[in-house]
Amino acid sequence: MSVSGNTDIDITGICIDSRNIQPGNIFIALKGSATDGHQFIEKAITDGAIAIVCEILPEIKKPEIVYIQVSNGAVAAGITAHNFYGNPSSKVKLLGVTGTNGKTTVATLLYQLFSNLGYKCGLLSTVQNHIGSQVVPATHTTPDAVQLNQLLKLMVDEGCSHVFMEVSSHAINQQRIAGLEFEVGIFTNISHDHLDYHKTFDEYIRVKKLFFDTLPKKAYAITNIDDRRGVVMVQNTNATVKTYSLKTVSDFKGKILDNGIMGLHMVVDEQEVHFRLIGEFNAHNLLAAYGAAICLGHDKYEVLQTLSVLNGAEGRFEYVISPSEKIIAIIDYAHTPDALLNVLATIRKLKKGFEQVITIAGCGGNRDKTKRPVMAEVACEQSDKVIFTSDNPALKMPVKLLKKWKLACPRPQEENVYQ
């Protein structure tokens, strides 16, 4: 790193988008896949930037501007933002969830669980962000480094003690989480996804693994060892490794006794309990949340009792029943072959007679075209009828419709069983 110019200056903010520069800002020039921030250094200075962080210095430097040359602008952005906003992740218990499927459900379950346990919590997820009970719209699975640290500071200022966040492979690869101090990292599973960005499955795995490679020694790395790459994810971590599974010996062991439309009946660490969520994939999600809570020192009976009344994330295997029409409508965000197979296989197991499974699947977008034929094959194999739309069925609209339908067709009530 090299520094030139007078560093005795007052900084008003950090900006990585030259269009949003304010007077007194630091502008960090990032090399993106589509554009290179170095092209906009002069514009940023014209608009009021007084310090520039970049990998390549301009040929002509202005004497009144501070120039900081770094080897990796993305890492510098994360660390700079974390420092500028007062190191917010060190003032909360930060838990990150990564994997192909289940990130939103696990993060949301943890948010609901710890909120019900009496803590003020923050949530950073694909569906929405929460600062306590306040909802903040989400635009990305993981915000950019500056937005992320802004949100974390707001959570600290509002008195949040725990923050639960989804950690996407894009965020790991683009160093959006650089500088953050995680208390717990959770691995759900890994399957075909985002190859438009990562190009190969091996590269996708390598990027996911980086999250655990960089966890500090004081942290916990919780991994699903029913996934064949669950051990690989944590093989080089410095964190304390804990495992969860349905099929083999692990630190947090679960067994499904019954899986029906009324929920999951399970044994978790020798304790029998009923959950409202459905499906083997949700059994794994519940174990991940349970394991994280235990690692943070909570009583297992209190944790299981609280988890037993939670509904999970909006738009994830969310369903209503119309008894008069004998129709069950289910909405799920499944957007990978593995996720679609999990959902449809679960639905087929719920069939009691000659019901038909009719699947409506979106196949729009131009990001990862390679998974489309695989998802089509899964849908056709697991369904009686399949309707392919010209674009993704927008998640927000079905959820709104689902809410309206719930008023007319409320979910069957049941006694919460906890033994």
C-alpha positions as CSV (number, residue, x, y, z in Angstrom):
1,M,0.0,0.0,0.0
2,S,1.2,3.5,-0.8
3,V,-0.2,6.9,0.4
4,S,0.3,10.3,-1.1
5,G,-1.2,13.6,0.0
6,N,-2.2,15.2,3.3
7,T,-4.2,12.6,5.3
8,D,-5.2,15.1,8.0
9,I,-8.7,15.5,6.5
10,D,-12.2,14.9,7.7
11,I,-14.1,12.3,5.7
12,T,-17.8,12.6,5.3
13,G,-18.5,9.1,3.9
14,I,-17.4,6.2,1.7
15,C,-18.6,5.7,-1.9
16,I,-18.0,3.0,-4.4
17,D,-20.4,4.4,-7.0
18,S,-19.2,7.6,-8.6
19,R,-22.8,8.7,-9.3
20,N,-23.4,9.0,-5.6
21,I,-20.4,11.0,-4.6
22,Q,-21.0,13.7,-1.9
23,P,-18.5,16.4,-0.9
24,G,-15.8,15.1,1.4
25,N,-16.2,11.4,0.4
26,I,-13.6,8.8,-0.1
27,F,-14.1,7.2,-3.5
28,I,-13.0,3.5,-3.8
29,A,-12.4,2.5,-7.4
30,L,-13.5,-1.1,-7.8
31,K,-13.0,-3.3,-10.9
32,G,-16.3,-4.9,-11.7
33,S,-17.4,-7.4,-14.3
34,A,-19.0,-4.8,-16.4
35,T,-17.3,-1.5,-15.5
36,D,-14.0,-0.4,-13.9
37,G,-14.3,2.3,-11.2
38,H,-10.9,3.6,-12.1
39,Q,-12.5,5.2,-15.2
40,F,-14.5,7.5,-12.9
41,I,-11.8,8.8,-10.6
42,E,-11.7,12.2,-12.3
43,K,-15.5,12.5,-12.2
44,A,-15.5,11.5,-8.5
45,I,-13.0,14.3,-7.7
46,T,-15.0,16.8,-9.7
47,D,-18.1,15.9,-7.7
48,G,-16.4,16.4,-4.4
49,A,-14.3,13.3,-3.5
50,I,-11.2,14.3,-1.4
51,A,-9.6,10.9,-1.2
52,I,-9.2,8.1,-3.7
53,V,-8.6,4.4,-3.0
54,C,-7.5,2.5,-6.1
55,E,-5.4,-0.3,-7.4
56,I,-3.9,1.7,-10.2
57,L,-2.9,5.3,-9.6
58,P,-3.9,8.0,-12.2
59,E,-1.1,9.2,-14.4
60,I,-1.6,12.8,-13.2
61,K,-2.4,13.2,-9.5
62,K,-4.0,16.4,-8.0
63,P,-1.9,17.7,-5.1
64,E,-5.0,18.5,-2.9
65,I,-6.3,14.9,-3.2
66,V,-5.2,12.0,-1.0
67,Y,-4.4,8.9,-3.1
68,I,-4.2,5.4,-1.5
69,Q,-3.0,2.6,-3.7
70,V,-4.0,-0.9,-2.6
71,S,-3.5,-4.4,-4.0
72,N,-7.2,-5.3,-3.7
73,G,-9.8,-2.6,-3.9
74,A,-12.7,-4.9,-2.9
75,V,-11.0,-5.9,0.3
76,A,-10.0,-2.3,1.0
77,A,-13.7,-1.3,0.6
78,G,-14.9,-3.8,3.1
79,I,-12.3,-3.0,5.8
80,T,-12.6,0.7,5.2
81,A,-16.4,0.6,5.5
82,H,-16.2,-1.5,8.6
83,N,-13.7,0.9,10.3
84,F,-15.6,4.0,9.2
85,Y,-18.9,2.8,10.7
86,G,-17.2,1.9,14.0
87,N,-16.6,-1.8,13.5
88,P,-20.3,-2.7,14.0
89,S,-19.9,-6.5,13.6
90,S,-17.7,-6.5,16.7
91,K,-20.6,-5.1,18.8
92,V,-23.1,-7.8,17.9
93,K,-23.1,-11.5,17.6
94,L,-23.0,-11.9,13.9
95,L,-24.1,-15.3,12.3
96,G,-23.6,-16.0,8.6
97,V,-25.4,-18.7,6.6
98,T,-24.1,-19.9,3.3
99,G,-25.0,-22.7,0.9
100,T,-27.0,-23.2,-2.2
101,N,-30.4,-23.7,-0.6
102,G,-31.8,-23.0,2.8
103,K,-30.0,-19.7,3.5
104,T,-33.1,-17.6,3.8
105,T,-35.0,-20.2,5.9
106,V,-32.1,-20.7,8.4
107,A,-31.4,-17.0,8.8
108,T,-35.1,-16.3,9.2
109,L,-35.6,-19.1,11.7
110,L,-32.6,-17.8,13.8
111,Y,-34.0,-14.2,13.7
112,Q,-37.5,-15.5,14.8
113,L,-35.9,-17.8,17.4
114,F,-33.7,-15.2,19.1
115,S,-36.4,-12.5,18.9
116,N,-38.8,-14.9,20.7
117,L,-36.0,-15.6,23.3
118,G,-36.1,-12.0,24.2
119,Y,-33.3,-10.4,22.1
120,K,-33.5,-7.5,19.7
121,C,-32.2,-8.9,16.4
122,G,-31.2,-7.9,12.9
123,L,-31.8,-9.9,9.8
124,L,-30.1,-9.5,6.4
125,S,-31.8,-11.8,3.9
126,T,-33.0,-12.2,0.3
127,V,-36.6,-11.5,1.2
128,Q,-36.2,-8.6,3.5
129,N,-33.9,-7.0,6.1
130,H,-35.0,-6.3,9.7
131,I,-33.7,-3.9,12.2
132,G,-35.6,-5.1,15.3
133,S,-39.2,-5.0,14.2
134,Q,-38.5,-2.4,11.4
135,V,-38.5,-3.9,7.9
136,V,-36.0,-2.6,5.3
137,P,-36.5,-3.8,1.7
138,A,-33.7,-6.1,0.4
139,T,-32.3,-5.7,-3.1
140,H,-29.5,-8.3,-3.0
141,T,-28.9,-11.5,-1.0
142,T,-25.9,-9.7,0.5
143,P,-25.6,-5.9,0.2
144,D,-22.3,-4.2,-1.0
145,A,-19.7,-3.6,1.6
146,V,-20.7,0.0,2.3
147,Q,-24.5,-0.7,2.5
148,L,-23.8,-3.8,4.6
149,N,-21.8,-1.8,7.2
150,Q,-24.3,1.0,7.2
151,L,-27.1,-1.5,8.0
152,L,-25.0,-3.1,10.7
153,K,-24.3,0.3,12.3
154,L,-28.0,1.0,12.3
155,M,-28.7,-2.3,14.0
156,V,-26.1,-1.5,16.6
157,D,-27.5,2.0,17.2
158,E,-31.0,0.5,17.6
159,G,-29.8,-1.9,20.2
160,C,-29.6,-5.2,18.3
161,S,-27.5,-7.8,20.1
162,H,-27.7,-10.5,17.4
163,V,-27.6,-10.2,13.6
164,F,-28.3,-13.1,11.2
165,M,-27.4,-12.8,7.5
166,E,-27.3,-14.8,4.3
167,V,-23.8,-14.9,2.8
168,S,-24.0,-15.5,-0.9
169,S,-21.1,-16.8,-3.1
170,H,-21.1,-13.5,-5.0
171,A,-20.6,-11.6,-1.7
172,I,-17.7,-13.9,-0.7
173,N,-16.0,-13.7,-4.0
174,Q,-16.5,-9.9,-4.3
175,Q,-15.2,-9.4,-0.7
176,R,-18.4,-7.7,0.4
177,I,-17.9,-9.3,3.9
178,A,-14.2,-8.4,4.2
179,G,-13.5,-7.0,7.7
180,L,-16.6,-8.5,9.3
181,E,-16.2,-10.5,12.5
182,F,-18.5,-13.6,12.5
183,E,-19.4,-15.4,15.7
184,V,-20.9,-18.4,13.8
185,G,-20.8,-19.6,10.2
186,I,-23.3,-22.2,9.0
187,F,-23.1,-24.4,5.8
188,T,-26.5,-25.7,4.6
189,N,-25.7,-27.6,1.3
190,I,-24.2,-27.1,-2.1
191,S,-25.6,-28.0,-5.6
192,H,-25.7,-26.6,-9.1
193,D,-26.2,-22.8,-9.1
194,H,-24.6,-19.5,-10.3
195,L,-22.4,-21.2,-12.9
196,D,-23.0,-18.1,-15.1
197,Y,-20.8,-16.3,-12.6
198,H,-18.4,-18.9,-11.2
199,K,-18.1,-20.8,-14.5
200,T,-17.3,-24.2,-12.9
201,F,-18.8,-26.1,-10.0
202,D,-15.3,-26.5,-8.5
203,E,-14.9,-22.8,-8.4
204,Y,-18.3,-22.4,-6.8
205,I,-17.3,-24.8,-4.0
206,R,-13.9,-23.1,-3.6
207,V,-15.6,-19.7,-3.1
208,K,-18.1,-21.1,-0.5
209,K,-15.3,-22.7,1.4
210,L,-13.4,-19.3,1.6
211,F,-16.1,-18.1,4.1
212,F,-15.1,-20.9,6.6
213,D,-11.4,-20.5,5.8
214,T,-11.5,-17.0,7.1
215,L,-13.6,-17.5,10.3
216,P,-11.6,-16.6,13.4
217,K,-10.5,-19.1,16.0
218,K,-13.2,-17.9,18.5
219,A,-16.0,-18.6,16.0
220,Y,-18.1,-21.8,15.4
221,A,-18.3,-23.4,12.0
222,I,-21.5,-25.5,11.8
223,T,-21.8,-27.8,8.8
224,N,-24.3,-30.3,7.4
225,I,-22.4,-33.6,7.1
226,D,-25.3,-35.2,5.2
227,D,-24.1,-33.1,2.3
228,R,-21.0,-34.9,0.8
229,R,-19.1,-31.6,0.8
230,G,-20.0,-30.7,4.3
231,V,-16.6,-31.8,5.7
232,V,-14.7,-30.2,2.8
233,M,-16.2,-26.8,3.7
234,V,-14.6,-26.8,7.2
235,Q,-11.4,-28.8,6.7
236,N,-9.2,-25.7,6.8
237,T,-11.1,-23.5,9.2
238,N,-9.6,-22.1,12.4
239,A,-13.1,-22.0,14.0
240,T,-14.5,-24.7,16.3
241,V,-16.3,-27.2,14.0
242,K,-19.7,-28.6,14.9
243,T,-21.8,-30.9,12.7
244,Y,-25.5,-31.6,12.2
245,S,-27.2,-34.4,10.3
246,L,-30.2,-36.7,9.9
247,K,-28.3,-39.7,8.6
248,T,-25.1,-40.1,10.6
249,V,-23.5,-39.4,14.0
250,S,-23.1,-35.7,14.6
251,D,-23.0,-33.0,17.3
252,F,-26.6,-32.1,16.5
253,K,-28.5,-35.2,15.5
254,G,-32.1,-35.4,14.2
255,K,-34.4,-38.2,13.1
256,I,-37.7,-37.7,11.3
257,L,-40.5,-39.8,12.9
258,D,-43.3,-38.4,10.7
259,N,-43.5,-35.9,7.8
260,G,-47.0,-34.7,6.9
261,I,-49.0,-31.7,6.0
262,M,-49.3,-30.8,9.7
263,G,-45.5,-30.6,10.0
264,L,-42.4,-32.6,11.1
265,H,-42.4,-34.9,14.1
266,M,-38.8,-35.4,15.0
267,V,-36.3,-36.6,17.6
268,V,-33.6,-34.0,18.1
269,D,-30.7,-34.9,20.4
270,E,-33.0,-37.5,22.1
271,Q,-35.8,-35.0,22.6
272,E,-39.1,-35.6,20.8
273,V,-40.6,-32.5,19.3
274,H,-43.2,-31.4,16.6
275,F,-42.3,-28.6,14.2
276,R,-44.7,-26.6,11.9
277,L,-42.3,-26.8,8.9
278,I,-42.5,-29.6,6.4
279,G,-40.0,-31.7,4.5
280,E,-36.6,-33.3,5.0
281,F,-34.8,-30.1,3.8
282,N,-36.6,-28.2,6.5
283,A,-35.5,-30.8,9.1
284,H,-31.9,-29.9,8.1
285,N,-32.7,-26.2,8.3
286,L,-34.2,-26.6,11.8
287,L,-31.1,-28.6,13.0
288,A,-28.8,-25.8,11.7
289,A,-30.7,-23.2,13.6
290,Y,-30.9,-25.4,16.7
291,G,-27.1,-26.1,16.5
292,A,-26.3,-22.3,16.3
293,A,-28.4,-21.6,19.3
294,I,-26.7,-24.3,21.4
295,C,-23.3,-23.0,20.3
296,L,-24.3,-19.6,21.7
297,G,-25.0,-21.2,25.0
298,H,-28.8,-21.6,25.1
299,D,-30.8,-24.3,26.8
300,K,-31.8,-27.0,24.3
301,Y,-35.3,-27.5,25.7
302,E,-36.1,-23.7,25.5
303,V,-34.6,-23.6,22.0
304,L,-36.7,-26.6,20.7
305,Q,-39.8,-25.4,22.3
306,T,-39.4,-22.0,20.6
307,L,-38.5,-23.5,17.3
308,S,-41.6,-25.7,17.4
309,V,-44.0,-22.8,17.0
310,L,-42.1,-21.0,14.1
311,N,-43.3,-20.9,10.5
312,G,-40.1,-20.2,8.7
313,A,-39.5,-17.7,5.8
314,E,-42.2,-16.2,3.6
315,G,-42.4,-17.8,0.2
316,R,-40.5,-21.0,1.3
317,F,-42.8,-24.0,1.2
318,E,-45.6,-21.7,2.2
319,Y,-49.0,-23.3,1.8
320,V,-52.7,-23.0,2.3
321,I,-55.5,-25.6,2.1
322,S,-58.9,-25.2,0.6
323,P,-60.9,-28.1,2.1
324,S,-64.0,-27.5,0.0
325,E,-62.1,-27.6,-3.3
326,K,-59.6,-30.2,-2.0
327,I,-56.7,-28.1,-3.2
328,I,-53.4,-27.4,-1.5
329,A,-51.4,-24.5,-2.9
330,I,-47.7,-24.3,-2.2
331,I,-45.3,-21.6,-3.1
332,D,-41.6,-22.1,-2.9
333,Y,-38.6,-20.1,-4.1
334,A,-36.8,-23.2,-5.4
335,H,-34.5,-22.0,-8.2
336,T,-32.0,-24.9,-8.5
337,P,-32.5,-28.5,-9.6
338,D,-31.7,-29.8,-6.1
339,A,-34.1,-27.4,-4.4
340,L,-36.9,-28.2,-6.9
341,L,-36.4,-31.9,-6.4
342,N,-36.5,-31.5,-2.6
343,V,-39.8,-29.6,-2.8
344,L,-41.5,-31.8,-5.3
345,A,-40.3,-35.0,-3.6
346,T,-41.7,-33.7,-0.3
347,I,-45.0,-32.9,-2.0
348,R,-45.2,-36.4,-3.5
349,K,-44.6,-38.0,0.0
350,L,-47.6,-35.9,1.3
351,K,-50.0,-37.5,-1.2
352,K,-52.5,-39.7,0.5
353,G,-54.5,-41.0,-2.5
354,F,-54.9,-40.1,-6.2
355,E,-54.1,-36.4,-5.9
356,Q,-52.3,-34.7,-8.8
357,V,-49.2,-32.7,-8.5
358,I,-49.4,-29.7,-10.9
359,T,-46.2,-27.7,-11.0
360,I,-45.9,-24.1,-12.4
361,A,-42.2,-23.3,-13.0
362,G,-40.5,-20.3,-14.2
363,C,-37.7,-20.6,-16.8
364,G,-36.9,-17.0,-17.6
365,G,-33.6,-15.0,-17.3
366,N,-30.3,-15.5,-19.0
367,R,-28.0,-16.1,-16.0
368,D,-27.4,-19.8,-15.5
369,K,-28.9,-21.5,-18.6
370,T,-27.3,-24.8,-17.9
371,K,-29.6,-25.6,-15.0
372,R,-32.8,-25.1,-17.0
373,P,-33.0,-28.5,-18.7
374,V,-32.1,-30.2,-15.5
375,M,-34.9,-28.4,-13.6
376,A,-37.3,-29.2,-16.5
377,E,-36.4,-32.9,-16.2
378,V,-36.9,-32.8,-12.4
379,A,-40.3,-31.1,-12.7
380,C,-41.5,-33.5,-15.3
381,E,-40.4,-36.6,-13.4
382,Q,-41.9,-35.4,-10.1
383,S,-45.2,-33.9,-11.3
384,D,-48.4,-35.1,-13.0
385,K,-48.6,-31.9,-15.0
386,V,-46.1,-29.1,-15.6
387,I,-46.7,-25.6,-16.8
388,F,-43.5,-23.7,-17.8
389,T,-43.9,-19.9,-17.8
390,S,-42.0,-17.5,-20.1
391,D,-40.5,-15.9,-17.0
392,N,-40.0,-16.5,-13.3
393,P,-43.4,-16.3,-11.5
394,A,-42.7,-13.1,-9.5
395,L,-42.4,-14.1,-5.8
396,K,-44.0,-11.0,-4.4
397,M,-47.3,-11.3,-6.3
398,P,-48.0,-15.0,-5.4
399,V,-47.2,-14.2,-1.8
400,K,-49.7,-11.3,-1.8
401,L,-52.3,-13.6,-3.4
402,L,-51.5,-16.3,-0.9
403,K,-52.1,-13.9,2.0
404,K,-55.5,-13.0,0.6
405,W,-56.3,-16.7,0.2
406,K,-55.3,-17.4,3.8
407,L,-58.1,-15.2,5.0
408,A,-60.6,-17.3,3.2
409,C,-58.8,-20.7,3.7
410,P,-57.0,-20.5,7.0
411,R,-54.4,-23.0,7.9
412,P,-55.7,-25.9,10.0
413,Q,-55.1,-25.2,13.7
414,E,-53.3,-27.7,15.7
415,E,-52.0,-28.1,19.2
416,N,-48.3,-27.5,19.5
417,V,-46.9,-30.8,20.6
418,Y,-43.7,-30.6,22.7
419,Q,-42.8,-33.6,24.7
